[in-house]
Amino acid sequence: MTALIALPMWPPAAGKLLLVPITGGNANDMARIAVAGGAALVGAGPLPGSLVIAGDRAMVMRATPPFAAVAIAAPAVACGSQNRVERT
């Protein structure tokens, strides 16, 4: 039963992910991790310090310091264009 609850949060191998700090990190820390893992910044996440990113889950997690963050499936509401980060 627990697996059925957790399944919607399981992150895809590649695509939009929600990067959530778990040891007090902030959005700047999450952005550094995402970029180091080759991901693009999509926008602010719905949780404090979280970011929606687009990239390869394995590469992002390799760039994540131990116990710094967790990647989960980005909820559709967090992937809207209202929170888009513009690249310059």
C-alpha positions in Angstrom: 0.0 0.0 0.0 2.8 2.4 0.8 4.3 1.9 -2.6 1.1 3.0 -4.3 1.2 6.2 -2.3 4.9 6.9 -3.1 4.7 6.0 -6.8 3.4 9.4 -8.0 6.4 11.1 -6.3 9.0 8.7 -7.8 11.1 10.9 -10.1 11.4 10.1 -13.8 14.9 9.1 -15.1 14.9 12.3 -17.1 12.6 15.3 -17.4 11.1 17.7 -14.9 12.1 17.0 -11.3 11.5 18.8 -8.0 14.8 19.3 -6.1 14.0 19.7 -2.4 16.6 20.6 0.3 16.6 18.2 3.2 19.4 19.6 5.4 18.5 23.3 5.5 19.7 24.3 2.0 18.0 27.0 0.1 17.1 27.7 -3.5 20.6 28.9 -4.3 22.1 25.6 -3.1 19.6 23.7 -5.2 20.4 25.8 -8.2 24.1 25.1 -7.8 23.4 21.3 -7.5 21.1 21.3 -10.6 23.6 23.2 -12.8 26.5 21.0 -11.6 24.4 18.0 -12.7 23.7 19.5 -16.1 20.1 20.3 -15.4 18.2 23.4 -16.6 16.4 25.6 -14.0 12.6 25.7 -14.7 11.4 27.7 -11.8 10.7 27.9 -8.1 9.2 24.9 -6.4 6.2 24.8 -4.1 8.2 23.9 -1.0 10.6 26.3 0.7 14.0 26.3 -1.0 12.9 23.8 -3.7 13.3 24.2 -7.5 11.7 22.6 -10.5 14.5 21.5 -12.8 14.7 19.6 -16.1 17.5 17.1 -16.5 18.8 13.6 -16.0 18.0 12.3 -12.4 21.2 10.2 -12.1 23.5 13.1 -13.2 21.8 15.5 -10.7 22.0 13.0 -7.9 25.7 12.4 -8.6 26.2 16.2 -8.2 24.2 16.3 -4.9 26.3 16.2 -1.7 25.2 13.5 0.7 22.0 14.2 2.5 21.7 17.7 0.9 18.6 17.2 -1.3 16.1 14.7 -2.7 14.7 14.7 -6.2 11.0 13.8 -6.6 8.6 14.0 -9.5 7.7 17.6 -10.2 3.9 18.1 -9.7 2.2 19.5 -12.7 1.1 22.6 -10.9 4.8 23.4 -10.2 5.7 23.1 -13.9 3.6 26.0 -15.1 5.0 29.0 -16.9 4.3 31.4 -14.1 7.4 30.4 -12.2 9.8 30.2 -15.2 13.4 31.2 -14.7 14.6 33.3 -17.7 18.0 32.5 -19.1 20.1 35.4 -20.2 
